[in-house]
Amino acid sequence: MSTTDYSDFQAVQRSDQFQTLRRTQRSFVFPLTVVFLIWYLAFVIVAAFAPEFMAIQVFGNINLGIILGLAQFVTTFIITGAYVSYANRKIDPLATDLRKSMDSAGAGIEEELTDNAGYATSDQGSGEQS
Amino acid sequence: MTLLATLNAQAEEGLSTEVGNPWVNIAIFLIFVAITLFAVLRASKKTKTATDFYAGGRSFTGTQNGTAIAGDYLSAASFLGIVGAIAIYGYDGFLYSIGFLVAWLVALLLVAEMLRNTGKFTMADVLSFRLRQRPVRIAAATSTLAISVFYLLAQMAGAGALVSLLLGIDSGIGQSLVIAVVGILMIFYVFIGGMKGTTWVQIIKATLLLIGVGIMSVWLLALFGFNFSAIMGEAASVAGTTDILDPGQQYGESTLTKMDFISLGLALVLGTAGLPHVLMRFYTVPTAKEARKSVVWAIWLIGGFYLCTLVLGFGAAAIVGPEAIKNAPGGENSAAPLLAYELGGSLLLAVIAAVAFATILAVVAGLTITASASFAHDIYGQVIKKGKLDTKGEMRAGRATVVVVGLLAILGGIGAQGQNVAFLVALAFAVAASANLPTIIYSLFWKGFTTRGALWSMYGGLGSSIGLILVSPVLWGAESSFFPDADLALYPLTNPGIVSIPLSFLLGWIGSKTSKVAEDVSKQAEMEVRSLTGVGAEEATDH
């Protein structure tokens, strides 16, 4: 790790530190994406092709369709919360460490930016924003 | 989407409002204009660089930006359309809102932060990062402009119809005048205030909209003793059938309509994270972490909003009744205004009417700045001037484009009056899901992705979604088609997503696999490292 040249993107990309960061992010977001997409599509397909299942009364006038629909809202909120907590605890510290090492090695400074995309650089600030 | 269909169909029928007082509506709307004008003028003093103009100086907080995202996303179709769809079709209206919400998880988990870390002003910045600049940038700008124009036309045409519904202006000339006023106001906002002004308009609008639906929902629940089941029961007894509590009222007719619904669901859930005006909002915050906070805040607001529409939709069915809604001017889009009138009289109606107007204004402003950035920054600045434009030049080009786009939107909106252009919103989502999302995902996560893959996927997605619409029942053979008497529809569905989305993912993969030109590995390394660490990402310019 101490041998990594932090100003060289390819060297950083090969480093264990970056590979760990990449794995930490992907091993969380990929499975979760698959899960919520399948859960959503299953819900849509059942609502379209098995409306009688959705019409099963659960209590009062509330049927399974409303409950499963609201469950989509609940899982969306839960996944959001879970990701934020995971990102704060696991992803951010790794990313911050690496960024600091790279910043002090001078990687990705303005001239790189200008080179790769030919950006006209934005100049100085323009007063505070409320 | 059929949601806006009645809104547009309404435009030519020349019906006037029977409830409320148009002058109160106009007065409250003018108050909104005055407040937003003040915010825009204030923002304009701080708009000095291209970063200020296109990205609001990257100085908004996650919470502010999240609120603005909700303001950008919750269009009049969401508000009037979904409440009306639930009031008339019951459960099927609710199905829309689920797709609109779940879609944000794609943005949260896969797109927002990495996009913020690698781009500058537009989607094309990210897509062309490690591929060949010119062709990829042109392709990305083309799909951005297509999506923005489709969306813009639908909003502007909707504005004319909303006028007849809420202000009692029936004549074609009167409506054209209002479309022109909305357009000119919007040009002024964006021209002067840039992204900062636009963002403040969206924040104010989202706040008003959410407070409005929040108050109405609590009020309604209180009337029924905070028992949602009782509202549904009343809705069913007014409708005379419990069918509206179950799926199938709108999409249950045949296997084709069911497939159409699944196609729409796919386009909604995958399209949101590919909408250029949504993506552009992620550049207005200083860091990837703030981009994440923006999405989280947006998910809470948007989720809360759609829960309210569920209450309001069934509430409108219970209190106003589906028959009264269908027979009112504006059809299903009148459900929310009529409910407001039943609950709080002319004053609440006026507030809701003003909120609906503000909604159109804010969404149109967001689309205009996106189209302007795409043309001025990507096409003019990067492709024509090869990146040699300074910040002043880029702003000048941006402002000129705002005026052109705005004028085109006004003309298009007037021309589209009375036409059924509601399918354009669904088309915009389908194009975003097919032309943009595959390339975004591939370039962020797949090392082997190439320029050829990107071009095949983007043009393939754009071409197939528009092509399928051109040979679909939207144009041919059905009652609501442009040409109802000529059945030339080769594609049976009204939404292209179910074909065009998998197709463009496939094209991106095949294009990359067959590509003989090697891509720059050092750029790939740079993009991957930047996307995850935020190294070299531009920070806030305002401190």
Contacts between the chains, C-beta under 8 A, distances in Angstrom:
chain1	res1	chain2	res2	distance
A	9	B	522	6.5
A	9	B	525	4.4
A	9	B	526	4.1
A	9	B	529	5.0
A	9	B	530	7.8
A	10	B	521	7.1
A	10	B	522	5.7
A	10	B	525	4.3
A	12	B	525	7.5
A	12	B	529	5.1
A	13	B	525	4.1
A	13	B	528	5.9
A	13	B	529	5.5
A	18	B	529	6.4
A	18	B	532	7.5
A	18	B	533	7.9
A	21	B	532	5.6
A	21	B	533	7.3
A	22	B	528	7.5
A	22	B	532	6.3
A	25	B	532	6.4
A	26	B	445	7.7
A	29	B	109	4.4
A	29	B	110	6.2
A	32	B	105	8.0
A	32	B	109	6.2
A	33	B	105	7.4
A	33	B	106	7.1
A	33	B	109	5.5
A	33	B	110	6.3
A	36	B	102	6.6
A	36	B	105	5.3
A	37	B	269	7.2
A	40	B	98	7.5
A	40	B	99	7.5
A	40	B	102	4.9
A	40	B	265	7.6
A	40	B	269	5.9
A	41	B	262	7.8
A	41	B	265	7.3
A	41	B	266	7.5
A	43	B	98	7.3
A	44	B	95	7.2
A	44	B	99	7.5
A	44	B	261	7.2
A	44	B	262	5.8
A	44	B	265	4.3
A	45	B	262	6.3
A	47	B	91	7.9
A	47	B	95	6.0
A	47	B	247	4.4
A	48	B	247	7.2
A	48	B	251	6.1
A	48	B	252	7.7
A	48	B	258	4.1
A	48	B	259	8.0
A	48	B	261	5.2
A	48	B	262	5.9
A	49	B	258	6.0
A	51	B	246	5.6
A	51	B	247	4.2
A	51	B	248	4.0
A	51	B	252	5.9
A	52	B	246	7.9
A	54	B	91	7.4
A	54	B	246	6.1
A	54	B	247	4.9
A	55	B	245	7.4
A	55	B	246	3.9
A	55	B	247	7.5
A	59	B	229	7.1
A	60	B	227	7.9
A	60	B	229	3.3
A	60	B	230	7.6
A	60	B	232	7.7
A	60	B	233	7.0
A	61	B	229	4.7
A	61	B	230	7.8
A	61	B	232	4.0
A	61	B	233	4.5
A	61	B	236	6.5
A	61	B	242	7.6
A	61	B	245	6.2
A	62	B	228	7.3
A	62	B	229	5.2
A	62	B	232	7.0
A	63	B	245	5.9
A	63	B	246	6.5
A	65	B	91	5.6
A	65	B	245	7.6
A	65	B	246	6.3
A	65	B	247	5.7
A	66	B	91	7.5
A	66	B	94	7.7
A	66	B	232	7.8
A	66	B	245	7.6
A	69	B	91	7.9
A	69	B	94	5.7
A	69	B	95	7.5
A	69	B	98	5.7
A	72	B	98	4.9
A	72	B	101	7.4
A	72	B	102	6.1
A	73	B	98	7.4
A	73	B	101	6.5
A	73	B	303	5.6
A	73	B	306	7.5
A	73	B	307	6.6
A	76	B	101	5.7
A	76	B	102	5.6
A	76	B	104	7.3
A	76	B	105	6.1
A	76	B	299	6.6
A	76	B	303	6.4
A	77	B	299	7.2
A	77	B	300	7.5
A	77	B	303	6.4
A	79	B	105	5.8
A	79	B	109	7.9
A	80	B	105	7.2
A	80	B	108	6.3
A	80	B	295	8.0
A	80	B	296	5.6
A	80	B	299	5.2
A	80	B	300	7.9
A	83	B	108	6.3
A	83	B	109	6.1
A	84	B	292	6.9
A	84	B	296	5.8
A	87	B	292	6.5
A	92	B	289	6.9
A	95	B	532	6.0
A	95	B	533	5.0
A	95	B	534	6.7
A	98	B	529	8.0
A	98	B	533	4.9
A	98	B	535	7.8
A	99	B	533	4.5
A	99	B	534	5.7
A	99	B	535	5.3
A	102	B	529	7.7
A	102	B	533	6.7
A	102	B	535	4.7
A	103	B	535	6.7
A	107	B	535	5.6
A	107	B	536	6.9
A	108	B	526	7.6
A	108	B	530	6.4
A	108	B	535	4.1
A	108	B	536	2.5
A	109	B	536	6.6
A	112	B	526	7.8
A	112	B	536	6.3
A	113	B	536	6.2
A	113	B	538	7.8
A	116	B	129	7.2
A	116	B	523	6.8
A	116	B	526	7.2
A	117	B	120	7.2
A	117	B	125	6.5
A	117	B	128	7.5
A	117	B	129	7.1
A	117	B	133	7.5
A	117	B	382	7.5
A	117	B	387	6.9
A	118	B	133	7.8
A	118	B	382	6.5
A	118	B	386	6.5
A	118	B	387	2.4
A	118	B	388	7.4
A	119	B	120	6.2
A	119	B	387	6.5
A	120	B	50	6.8
A	120	B	381	7.3
A	120	B	387	6.9
A	120	B	388	7.6
A	120	B	389	5.5
A	120	B	390	5.0
A	120	B	391	5.4
A	120	B	393	7.5
A	120	B	394	6.0
A	121	B	391	7.5
A	122	B	49	4.7
A	122	B	50	5.8
A	122	B	51	3.8
A	122	B	52	8.0
A	122	B	391	5.7
A	122	B	538	7.3
A	122	B	541	6.0
A	123	B	49	6.0
A	123	B	391	6.2
A	124	B	541	7.4
A	125	B	57	7.4
A	125	B	540	7.8
A	125	B	541	4.5
A	125	B	542	5.0
A	125	B	543	5.6
A	126	B	46	5.3
A	126	B	47	7.5
A	126	B	48	4.4
A	126	B	49	6.3
A	126	B	52	5.7
A	126	B	57	6.3
A	126	B	541	6.3
A	126	B	542	6.1
A	127	B	45	7.6
A	127	B	46	5.0
A	127	B	542	6.4
A	128	B	542	5.7
A	128	B	543	7.3
A	129	B	46	6.6
A	129	B	56	7.8
A	129	B	57	6.1
A	129	B	59	4.0
A	129	B	60	7.2
A	129	B	196	7.5
A	129	B	540	8.0
A	129	B	542	4.7
